[in-house]
Amino acid sequence: MKFKFCSDGDCPLWALAGLHALSSLPAPLFRSLLHHVLEEQPDDGIMDILKDTNLASRDECARAAAVLRWTLRQAHRCACSGVQLARDLLVLGVPRAHAAALAEAADSTQKAYEANVKTNGFMINKMTDVFAAPGPDGTIDTVKLTITSEDVFSGTHNKMDLLLDKSQIKELLNELKIAHKKMEEIDFE
């Protein structure tokens, strides 16, 4: 079947299994779990919420959090309203109370998601520093390029070292100049 929150495709089996597993939870416990996930609190709290259920293991808690995060993220990415998300989840066999809770969560977090996309939407990592140095001893015509970046979603800093041939650098610069020129030609108004 086709589901709007799955980009008009079928729901992945791992997500379907995770949603089915969560279906056994009482509605108040499910809402508590969903609230905990939305607050982005540490995952250890999920173990406390699910301690007296058949989902009490660390792996099951991680799966529960992952499927909730994925479902909401997919709803946002696919511009799926809460009403449509609830319909899709009901077709998948999710209990009405659980589907309603996810629909409310999707609607209440949509604006924050859109604001984040507007500021960081086309950015995966934000480059914070670049450093070039001669290649290591024993290499000929190489440059060591060190790129420091920040993941815009998690805030973690990553450092990547690339060893490039000088001819590759010239080609890369030419391609960047062409891309820059094309971007300047686009009228954004």
C-alpha positions in Angstrom: 0.0 0.0 0.0 1.0 3.6 -0.3 1.2 5.9 2.7 1.7 9.6 2.6 4.1 9.6 5.6 6.3 7.1 3.7 6.7 9.3 0.6 3.6 7.7 -1.0 5.4 4.3 -0.7 5.1 1.3 1.5 6.1 1.3 5.2 9.4 -0.3 5.8 9.2 -3.7 7.6 11.4 -2.6 10.6 9.1 0.4 11.2 6.0 -1.7 10.8 7.4 -4.2 13.4 8.3 -1.4 15.7 4.8 0.2 15.5 3.2 -3.2 16.0 5.4 -3.8 19.1 4.3 -0.4 20.6 0.7 -1.3 20.0 0.7 -3.5 23.1 1.4 -0.5 25.3 -1.5 1.1 27.2 -2.4 4.5 25.8 -1.2 6.5 28.8 2.2 4.7 28.8 2.5 5.3 25.1 1.8 9.0 25.5 4.4 9.2 28.2 7.0 7.4 26.0 6.1 9.7 23.1 6.4 12.8 25.3 9.8 11.6 26.5 11.0 11.1 22.9 9.7 14.5 21.9 11.5 16.2 24.8 14.7 14.6 23.5 15.6 13.5 27.0 18.3 10.8 27.5 17.3 7.3 26.3 17.8 5.9 29.8 14.5 7.4 30.8 12.8 5.2 28.1 14.0 2.2 30.0 12.3 3.5 33.1 9.0 4.1 31.2 9.0 0.6 29.7 10.5 -1.3 32.7 7.3 -3.3 33.4 6.5 -4.2 29.8 7.7 -6.7 27.2 9.8 -3.9 25.7 12.0 -3.4 28.7 15.3 -4.5 27.2 17.8 -1.9 26.0 17.4 -3.0 22.4 13.6 -2.8 22.5 13.8 0.6 24.1 16.1 1.8 21.4 13.8 0.4 18.7 10.8 2.1 20.3 12.5 5.5 20.4 13.8 5.0 16.8 10.4 4.1 15.3 8.7 7.1 17.0 11.4 9.5 15.9 11.3 8.1 12.4 7.5 8.2 12.1 7.4 11.9 13.1 10.4 12.8 11.0 8.8 11.1 8.0 5.5 12.9 8.6 7.3 16.3 8.6 9.5 15.5 5.6 6.5 14.4 3.5 4.3 17.3 4.6 1.8 14.8 6.1 -0.8 16.4 8.3 -1.7 14.8 11.6 -5.1 13.7 10.3 -3.4 12.0 7.3 -0.8 10.4 9.6 -3.5 9.0 11.9 -5.4 7.5 8.9 -2.2 5.9 7.6 -1.3 4.5 11.0 -4.8 3.1 11.5 -4.6 1.3 8.2 -1.3 -0.2 9.4 -3.1 -1.5 12.5 -1.9 1.0 15.1 -4.5 1.5 17.8 -6.6 4.6 17.5 -5.3 6.2 20.8 -1.6 5.6 19.6 -2.4 7.0 16.1 -4.1 10.1 17.7 -1.1 10.7 20.0 1.3 10.5 17.1 -0.9 12.8 15.0 -1.0 15.4 17.7 2.7 15.2 18.1 3.3 15.6 14.4 1.0 18.7 14.3 2.5 20.3 17.4 6.1 19.9 16.2 5.6 20.8 12.5 6.3 24.5 12.9 9.6 23.9 14.8 10.6 21.4 12.0 9.8 24.0 9.3 11.8 26.7 11.1 14.8 24.3 11.4 14.5 23.5 7.7 14.4 27.1 6.7 17.6 27.8 8.6 19.5 24.6 8.0 17.4 22.7 5.4 20.0 22.3 2.7 22.9 21.9 5.1 24.1 18.6 6.3 27.4 19.8 7.8 28.4 23.3 8.3 32.1 23.8 7.4 33.9 25.7 10.2 37.5 25.5 9.1 39.7 24.4 6.2 43.5 23.9 6.4 45.8 22.9 3.6 49.3 21.5 4.1 51.9 19.7 1.9 51.2 15.9 1.6 53.0 13.5 3.8 56.6 12.4 3.2 56.9 10.0 0.4 54.1 11.4 -1.7 54.5 13.5 -4.8 52.4 16.4 -5.9 49.8 15.9 -3.1 48.1 18.2 -0.6 46.6 17.3 2.7 43.3 19.1 3.1 41.8 19.1 6.6 38.2 20.0 6.8 36.5 20.7 10.1 32.7 20.7 10.1 29.8 20.8 12.5 26.8 18.6 12.2 23.9 21.0 12.1 21.5 18.6 13.9 23.7 17.2 16.6 26.2 20.0 17.0 29.1 17.6 17.0 32.4 18.6 15.4 34.0 16.4 12.8 37.5 16.5 11.3 38.3 14.9 8.0 41.7 14.7 6.3 41.8 14.3 2.6 44.9 13.5 0.5 44.5 15.1 -2.9 46.6 15.1 -6.0 47.3 18.7 -7.1 45.6 18.1 -10.4 42.4 17.1 -8.5 42.5 20.3 -6.6 42.7 22.4 -9.8 39.7 20.5 -11.2 37.8 20.8 -8.0 38.4 24.6 -8.0 37.3 24.9 -11.6 34.0 23.0 -10.8 33.3 25.2 -7.8 33.8 28.3 -9.9 31.3 27.0 -12.5 28.8 26.1 -9.7 29.3 29.6 -8.2 28.7 31.3 -11.5 25.5 29.3 -12.1 24.2 30.1 -8.6 24.8 33.9 -9.3 22.8 33.6 -12.6 19.7 32.2 -10.7 17.1 34.9 -9.9 15.8 34.0 -6.4 13.1 36.7 -6.3 
